């Protein structure tokens, strides 16, 4: 959801909170926030709420819907601190936290906020160590880890999470050599944004990694995420034009790279095509979700036509 048309910061947060409650009442399984300090895909002078403080606030504004990130940038917080934050929010939310995490990619944001921006292989090595630190912090009384990038020595993380053995870890990214292997080793869910044929191939690669490391492939939740526009042609044309104006993206780009649009029947047909290759969960990023009733309408019209769980993402 793009909130560029909501200029007042207080009103912007209240809109986020209202959308979260609307999703909860409409039967969505979870809501996700992105983890950025600037607007995406280009930085603009717009209010962007920090992800984890927002998750903590939404935990108190809601009561049943799960709360996650799509996805946490590993570089922005030490993994020991991130594990501590996640455990606390899982307690505050009574066991509703999902930890989404990835290696990071938004180089402009790194440089603007003073973070080093290593190359992709190094960022992935850092992510590997972080996943080990986080699991240690979540499961050990006094966590110890000696890595190239991160060290913890007798770190106590109390309270532990409500969810046992720990909150689910969703690993973002689709790199076949490293990222999907990390999913097989440490993840509870994977996430893709690609066409059906590509997703099928990625799942085949994930299965191979699971076989190699001795992981039960069926224990990993397979998910996709898409910008989603529900409506007739006139309605979608308006949403596309508004989204292009807010983000600076070309309308042709939005239509090409965000294929989940159409009436309820067409959207359900596309989702079911993904289900046929093994996808179990869909995250819908509704760019006009701030318009009253959009979230509820999607639930009412699309949910009865599909057999998957669906969640709503907000930027």
RODO-2510 file (C-alpha; in nm, 4 decimals, decimal comma):
residues 315
     n   res          X          Y          Z
     1     x     0,0000     0,0000     0,0000
     2     x     0,1372     0,3404    -0,0989
     3     x     0,0516     0,6201     0,1458
     4     x     0,2022     0,9110    -0,0490
     5     x    -0,1410     1,0720    -0,0738
     6     x    -0,1660     1,0893     0,3065
     7     x     0,0593     1,3860     0,3911
     8     x     0,0131     1,4155     0,7668
     9     x     0,2360     1,1663     0,9566
    10     x    -0,0193     1,1071     1,2328
    11     x    -0,2940     1,0471     0,9807
    12     x    -0,0585     0,8210     0,7859
    13     x     0,0021     0,5960     1,0859
    14     x    -0,3673     0,5939     1,1747
    15     x    -0,4401     0,4859     0,8165
    16     x    -0,1936     0,1978     0,8557
    17     x    -0,3612     0,0982     1,1798
    18     x    -0,7093     0,1189     1,0279
    19     x    -0,6015    -0,0992     0,7352
    20     x    -0,4523    -0,3546     0,9746
    21     x    -0,7782    -0,3769     1,1660
    22     x    -0,9774    -0,3978     0,8430
    23     x    -0,7599    -0,6887     0,7273
    24     x    -0,8070    -0,8585     1,0630
    25     x    -1,1843    -0,8230     1,0466
    26     x    -1,1924    -0,9416     0,6842
    27     x    -1,0220    -1,2701     0,7709
    28     x    -0,6698    -1,2150     0,6411
    29     x    -0,4078    -1,4312     0,8056
    30     x    -0,1295    -1,1728     0,8365
    31     x    -0,0101    -0,8239     0,7507
    32     x     0,3424    -0,7378     0,6383
    33     x     0,5432    -0,4141     0,6400
    34     x     0,8503    -0,3479     0,4313
    35     x     1,1778    -0,2613     0,6067
    36     x     1,2946     0,0619     0,4457
    37     x     1,3858     0,4116     0,5608
    38     x     1,3179     0,5731     0,2223
    39     x     1,0405     0,5283    -0,0293
    40     x     1,0838     0,2561    -0,2919
    41     x     1,1817     0,2356    -0,5772
    42     x     1,3168     0,5922    -0,5600
    43     x     1,3768     0,8037    -0,2477
    44     x     1,1332     1,0916    -0,2068
    45     x     1,0571     1,3358     0,0728
    46     x     0,7804     1,1227     0,2208
    47     x     0,7180     0,9923     0,5715
    48     x     0,8334     0,6308     0,6031
    49     x     0,7814     0,4624     0,9396
    50     x     1,0571     0,2357     1,0675
    51     x     0,9410    -0,1218     1,0309
    52     x     0,9978    -0,2772     1,3719
    53     x     0,8650     0,0092     1,5830
    54     x     0,5580     0,0061     1,3583
    55     x     0,5167    -0,3697     1,4051
    56     x     0,5284    -0,3208     1,7825
    57     x     0,2603    -0,0520     1,7634
    58     x     0,0376    -0,2584     1,5357
    59     x     0,0722    -0,5493     1,7764
    60     x    -0,1224    -0,3425     2,0269
    61     x    -0,3691    -0,2067     1,7698
    62     x    -0,4745    -0,5579     1,6624
    63     x    -0,5584    -0,8783     1,8439
    64     x    -0,5543    -1,1836     1,6159
    65     x    -0,3849    -1,1116     1,2833
    66     x    -0,0211    -1,2133     1,2463
    67     x     0,2505    -0,9502     1,1963
    68     x     0,5550    -0,9771     0,9725
    69     x     0,8070    -0,7974     0,7558
    70     x     0,8592    -0,8452     0,3829
    71     x     1,1460    -0,8473     0,4578
    72     x     1,3781    -0,7264     0,7339
    73     x     1,7097    -0,6042     0,5938
    74     x     1,9751    -0,8064     0,7730
    75     x     2,2283    -0,5224     0,7585
    76     x     2,0258    -0,2670     0,9528
    77     x     2,0358    -0,4305     1,2969
    78     x     2,2799    -0,6663     1,4689
    79     x     2,1232    -1,0143     1,4725
    80     x     2,1462    -1,0405     1,8507
    81     x     1,9439    -0,7203     1,8873
    82     x     1,6997    -0,8292     1,6168
    83     x     1,6426    -1,1599     1,7961
    84     x     1,5777    -0,9720     2,1214
    85     x     1,3333    -0,7336     1,9525
    86     x     1,1498    -1,0195     1,7842
    87     x     1,1115    -1,2177     2,1053
    88     x     0,9712    -0,9153     2,2846
    89     x     0,7197    -0,8359     2,0117
    90     x     0,6123    -1,1991     1,9971
    91     x     0,5286    -1,1707     2,3672
    92     x     0,3564    -0,8324     2,3250
    93     x     0,1450    -0,9710     2,0408
    94     x     0,0672    -1,2951     2,2286
    95     x     0,2513    -1,5080     1,9729
    96     x     0,1696    -1,3428     1,6398
    97     x     0,5124    -1,2444     1,5037
    98     x     0,6641    -1,3647     1,1764
    99     x     1,0315    -1,2841     1,1152
   100     x     1,0862    -1,2102     0,7481
   101     x     1,4522    -1,1519     0,6640
   102     x     1,6769    -1,1075     0,3625
   103     x     2,0274    -0,9969     0,2697
   104     x     1,9276    -0,6412     0,1726
   105     x     1,9455    -0,4655    -0,1632
   106     x     1,8549    -0,0941    -0,1530
   107     x     2,2058     0,0511    -0,1953
   108     x     2,0939     0,4154    -0,1888
   109     x     1,9415     0,3603     0,1534
   110     x     2,2570     0,1930     0,2848
   111     x     2,4750     0,4853     0,1779
   112     x     2,2274     0,7489     0,2987
   113     x     2,2113     0,6010     0,6490
   114     x     2,5831     0,5279     0,6785
   115     x     2,5767     0,1497     0,6384
   116     x     2,8488    -0,0315     0,4490
   117     x     2,7175    -0,1957     0,1315
   118     x     2,9219    -0,5123     0,0710
   119     x     2,8827    -0,7101    -0,2489
   120     x     2,6057    -0,9673    -0,2768
   121     x     2,8141    -1,2749    -0,1813
   122     x     2,9312    -1,1032     0,1372
   123     x     2,5822    -0,9850     0,2288
   124     x     2,4643    -1,3443     0,1914
   125     x     2,7472    -1,4703     0,4127
   126     x     2,6387    -1,2154     0,6725
   127     x     2,2793    -1,3354     0,6425
   128     x     2,3913    -1,6943     0,6999
   129     x     2,5658    -1,5965     1,0237
   130     x     2,2698    -1,3856     1,1347
   131     x     2,0305    -1,6766     1,0984
   132     x     2,2563    -1,8856     1,3213
   133     x     2,2814    -1,6095     1,5812
   134     x     1,9056    -1,5508     1,5850
   135     x     1,8267    -1,9188     1,6324
   136     x     2,0846    -1,9421     1,9105
   137     x     1,9376    -1,6381     2,0860
   138     x     1,5902    -1,7858     2,0582
   139     x     1,6705    -2,1356     2,1799
   140     x     1,9685    -2,1183     2,4189
   141     x     1,9739    -1,9902     2,7760
   142     x     2,3069    -1,8173     2,7114
   143     x     2,3836    -1,7885     2,3415
   144     x     2,7381    -1,8049     2,2125
   145     x     2,8482    -1,7682     1,8516
   146     x     3,1845    -1,6826     1,6994
   147     x     3,1594    -1,5843     1,3357
   148     x     3,3465    -1,3704     1,0891
   149     x     3,0877    -1,0927     1,1094
   150     x     2,8994    -1,1463     1,4351
   151     x     2,9892    -1,2653     1,7822
   152     x     2,7776    -1,3223     2,0911
   153     x     2,9208    -1,4523     2,4156
   154     x     2,6837    -1,5735     2,6818
   155     x     2,4007    -1,3505     2,5582
   156     x     2,0819    -1,3890     2,7625
   157     x     1,7590    -1,3293     2,5713
   158     x     1,4605    -1,3235     2,8043
   159     x     1,1707    -1,3360     2,7660
   160     x     1,1747    -1,6040     2,5038
   161     x     0,9033    -1,5992     2,2403
   162     x     0,5519    -1,7288     2,2980
   163     x     0,5713    -1,9401     1,9807
   164     x     0,7720    -2,2580     2,0232
   165     x     1,0386    -2,3396     1,9385
   166     x     1,0485    -1,9827     1,7990
   167     x     0,8629    -1,7488     1,5601
   168     x     0,8623    -1,8665     1,1981
   169     x     1,1490    -1,7434     0,9814
   170     x     1,0577    -1,6365     0,6284
   171     x     1,3643    -1,5917     0,4080
   172     x     1,3256    -1,3557     0,1129
   173     x     1,5054    -1,4015    -0,2164
   174     x     1,5303    -1,6627    -0,4869
   175     x     1,9019    -1,7090    -0,5512
   176     x     1,9497    -2,0734    -0,6372
   177     x     2,3008    -2,1415    -0,5070
   178     x     2,2905    -1,9642    -0,1720
   179     x     1,9539    -1,8164    -0,0729
   180     x     1,7415    -2,1231    -0,1386
   181     x     2,0000    -2,3342     0,0411
   182     x     1,9626    -2,1014     0,3409
   183     x     1,5876    -2,1606     0,3238
   184     x     1,6480    -2,5359     0,3326
   185     x     1,8820    -2,5014     0,6293
   186     x     1,7171    -2,2317     0,8402
   187     x     1,3859    -2,1157     0,6940
   188     x     1,0259    -2,1952     0,7721
   189     x     0,9029    -2,0254     0,4532
   190     x     1,0312    -1,9015     0,1187
   191     x     0,8925    -1,6168    -0,0892
   192     x     0,8959    -1,5438    -0,4616
   193     x     0,7767    -1,2753    -0,7014
   194     x     0,7900    -1,4340    -1,0460
   195     x     0,5841    -1,6051    -1,3138
   196     x     0,4480    -1,9551    -1,2625
   197     x     0,7178    -2,1330    -1,4642
   198     x     0,9967    -1,9562    -1,2759
   199     x     0,8394    -2,0298    -0,9388
   200     x     0,8047    -2,3969    -1,0306
   201     x     1,1741    -2,4084    -1,1205
   202     x     1,2745    -2,2350    -0,7957
   203     x     1,0717    -2,4848    -0,5941
   204     x     1,2451    -2,7708    -0,7743
   205     x     1,5800    -2,6189    -0,6754
   206     x     1,4612    -2,5788    -0,3164
   207     x     1,3594    -2,9434    -0,3092
   208     x     1,7081    -3,0429    -0,4235
   209     x     1,8664    -2,8375    -0,1453
   210     x     1,6311    -2,9975     0,1065
   211     x     1,7358    -3,3425    -0,0113
   212     x     2,1026    -3,2443     0,0213
   213     x     2,0782    -3,1088     0,3770
   214     x     1,8232    -3,3635     0,4997
   215     x     1,5327    -3,1188     0,5374
   216     x     1,1688    -3,2140     0,4919
   217     x     1,0637    -3,0108     0,1875
   218     x     0,6998    -3,0212     0,2946
   219     x     0,7844    -2,8479     0,6238
   220     x     0,8641    -2,5246     0,4363
   221     x     0,5768    -2,2894     0,3515
   222     x     0,5878    -2,1776    -0,0127
   223     x     0,4684    -1,8214    -0,0690
   224     x     0,4456    -1,5534    -0,3372
   225     x     0,3915    -1,1783    -0,3230
   226     x     0,2379    -0,9513    -0,5862
   227     x     0,1058    -0,6025    -0,6303
   228     x    -0,2648    -0,6686    -0,6692
   229     x    -0,5398    -0,4648    -0,8293
   230     x    -0,8993    -0,5863    -0,8103
   231     x    -1,1679    -0,4446    -1,0358
   232     x    -1,2904    -0,3899    -1,3867
   233     x    -1,0784    -0,2257    -1,6566
   234     x    -1,1804     0,1266    -1,5628
   235     x    -1,1054     0,0700    -1,1947
   236     x    -0,7675    -0,0865    -1,2677
   237     x    -0,6719     0,1898    -1,5122
   238     x    -0,7337     0,4427    -1,2351
   239     x    -0,5314     0,2482    -0,9763
   240     x    -0,2425     0,2045    -1,2207
   241     x    -0,2426     0,5749    -1,3096
   242     x    -0,2526     0,6780    -0,9433
   243     x     0,0263     0,4345    -0,8519
   244     x     0,2407     0,5580    -1,1420
   245     x     0,1922     0,9172    -1,0278
   246     x     0,2892     0,8363    -0,6691
   247     x     0,5923     0,6187    -0,7483
   248     x     0,7217     0,7573    -1,0774
   249     x     0,6972     0,4121    -1,2370
   250     x     0,5758     0,3808    -1,5947
   251     x     0,2240     0,2433    -1,6289
   252     x     0,3522    -0,0232    -1,8700
   253     x     0,6035    -0,1387    -1,6078
   254     x     0,3345    -0,1639    -1,3403
   255     x     0,1125    -0,3753    -1,5635
   256     x     0,3949    -0,6015    -1,6801
   257     x     0,5602    -0,6697    -1,3461
   258     x     0,2516    -0,6758    -1,1272
   259     x     0,0382    -0,9335    -1,3054
   260     x    -0,2185    -1,0031    -1,0334
   261     x    -0,4929    -0,7748    -1,1573
   262     x    -0,8435    -0,8170    -1,2913
   263     x    -1,1818    -0,9089    -1,1550
   264     x    -1,2175    -1,1630    -0,8745
   265     x    -1,2495    -1,4538    -1,1146
   266     x    -0,9316    -1,3651    -1,3023
   267     x    -0,7294    -1,3074    -0,9852
   268     x    -0,8478    -1,6396    -0,8417
   269     x    -0,7546    -1,8117    -1,1679
   270     x    -0,3997    -1,6735    -1,1506
   271     x    -0,3607    -1,7643    -0,7830
   272     x    -0,4811    -2,1179    -0,8493
   273     x    -0,2207    -2,1534    -1,1267
   274     x     0,0450    -2,0877    -0,8635
   275     x    -0,1215    -2,3318    -0,6268
   276     x    -0,0909    -2,6029    -0,8907
   277     x     0,2909    -2,5764    -0,8842
   278     x     0,3090    -2,5827    -0,5037
   279     x     0,2407    -2,2314    -0,3744
   280     x     0,0463    -2,2348    -0,0480
   281     x     0,0297    -1,8705     0,0559
   282     x    -0,0189    -1,5364    -0,1220
   283     x     0,0772    -1,1884    -0,0053
   284     x    -0,1250    -0,9214    -0,1825
   285     x     0,0169    -0,5695    -0,1958
   286     x    -0,2870    -0,3527    -0,2613
   287     x    -0,1586    -0,0107    -0,3743
   288     x    -0,4953     0,1524    -0,3031
   289     x    -0,5650    -0,0277     0,0247
   290     x    -0,5944     0,3056     0,2043
   291     x    -0,9213     0,3652     0,0192
   292     x    -1,1936     0,2465     0,2527
   293     x    -1,3304    -0,0984     0,1776
   294     x    -1,0632    -0,2154    -0,0690
   295     x    -0,9175    -0,4725     0,1711
   296     x    -1,2589    -0,6047     0,2702
   297     x    -1,3755    -0,6206    -0,0905
   298     x    -1,0784    -0,8357    -0,1895
   299     x    -1,1544    -1,0743     0,0951
   300     x    -1,5229    -1,0953     0,0121
   301     x    -1,4794    -1,1460    -0,3622
   302     x    -1,1577    -1,3479    -0,3898
   303     x    -1,1240    -1,5575    -0,0730
   304     x    -1,4207    -1,7858    -0,1517
   305     x    -1,2634    -1,8686    -0,4893
   306     x    -0,9230    -1,9842    -0,3660
   307     x    -0,7906    -2,2445    -0,1271
   308     x    -0,4860    -2,0513    -0,0093
   309     x    -0,4194    -1,8247     0,2828
   310     x    -0,3861    -1,4589     0,1904
   311     x    -0,2231    -1,1681     0,3666
   312     x    -0,2047    -0,7974     0,2964
   313     x     0,1208    -0,6029     0,2732
   314     x     0,1625    -0,2328     0,3394
   315     x     0,4616    -0,0190     0,2495
***
